[in-house]
Each structure stands twice: as C-alpha cells, then as structure tokens.
C-alpha cells in the first residue's frame, strides 16, 4: 500500500504518513488506531520490543 493510499484510508495527508514513518512527529493515539485498522495489524506491532 502506498503512503497516499494509506493516508486516504486513515484520513490524513500523505506528508503526515511520511513524517510518521520517519519518526519526526508525535502520533496521536487515534491516528495510530486508524493506521492499524487500515493495515489490519495489531497496534502493539508498531511499538519496539524491550531488549
């Protein structure tokens, strides 16, 4: 899925998805939920595992 397609599904700008992927913005929990729903993944899969 492209950033543009994901942005459309989530309801945000493509640049927002780009900044999220690069880690340059704080992501609102609601946005995380929408992204995980669009990607059909568990929200916990987006957080780093403790080493």
MODELLER restraints for C-alpha pairs under 7 A, 6 or more apart:
rsr = mdl.restraints
at = mdl.atoms
rsr.add(forms.Gaussian(group=physical.xy_distance, feature=features.Distance(at['CA:3:A'], at['CA:14:A']), mean=5.78, stdev=0.5))
rsr.add(forms.Gaussian(group=physical.xy_distance, feature=features.Distance(at['CA:3:A'], at['CA:17:A']), mean=6.21, stdev=0.5))
rsr.add(forms.Gaussian(group=physical.xy_distance, feature=features.Distance(at['CA:3:A'], at['CA:18:A']), mean=6.93, stdev=0.5))
rsr.add(forms.Gaussian(group=physical.xy_distance, feature=features.Distance(at['CA:4:A'], at['CA:14:A']), mean=5.10, stdev=0.5))
rsr.add(forms.Gaussian(group=physical.xy_distance, feature=features.Distance(at['CA:6:A'], at['CA:38:A']), mean=6.96, stdev=0.5))
rsr.add(forms.Gaussian(group=physical.xy_distance, feature=features.Distance(at['CA:7:A'], at['CA:13:A']), mean=5.63, stdev=0.5))
rsr.add(forms.Gaussian(group=physical.xy_distance, feature=features.Distance(at['CA:7:A'], at['CA:14:A']), mean=5.11, stdev=0.5))
rsr.add(forms.Gaussian(group=physical.xy_distance, feature=features.Distance(at['CA:7:A'], at['CA:17:A']), mean=6.24, stdev=0.5))
rsr.add(forms.Gaussian(group=physical.xy_distance, feature=features.Distance(at['CA:9:A'], at['CA:38:A']), mean=6.25, stdev=0.5))
rsr.add(forms.Gaussian(group=physical.xy_distance, feature=features.Distance(at['CA:10:A'], at['CA:34:A']), mean=5.48, stdev=0.5))
rsr.add(forms.Gaussian(group=physical.xy_distance, feature=features.Distance(at['CA:10:A'], at['CA:35:A']), mean=5.91, stdev=0.5))
rsr.add(forms.Gaussian(group=physical.xy_distance, feature=features.Distance(at['CA:10:A'], at['CA:38:A']), mean=6.64, stdev=0.5))
rsr.add(forms.Gaussian(group=physical.xy_distance, feature=features.Distance(at['CA:19:A'], at['CA:25:A']), mean=6.05, stdev=0.5))
rsr.add(forms.Gaussian(group=physical.xy_distance, feature=features.Distance(at['CA:20:A'], at['CA:27:A']), mean=6.91, stdev=0.5))
rsr.add(forms.Gaussian(group=physical.xy_distance, feature=features.Distance(at['CA:33:A'], at['CA:43:A']), mean=6.79, stdev=0.5))
rsr.add(forms.Gaussian(group=physical.xy_distance, feature=features.Distance(at['CA:36:A'], at['CA:42:A']), mean=6.34, stdev=0.5))
rsr.add(forms.Gaussian(group=physical.xy_distance, feature=features.Distance(at['CA:36:A'], at['CA:43:A']), mean=5.70, stdev=0.5))
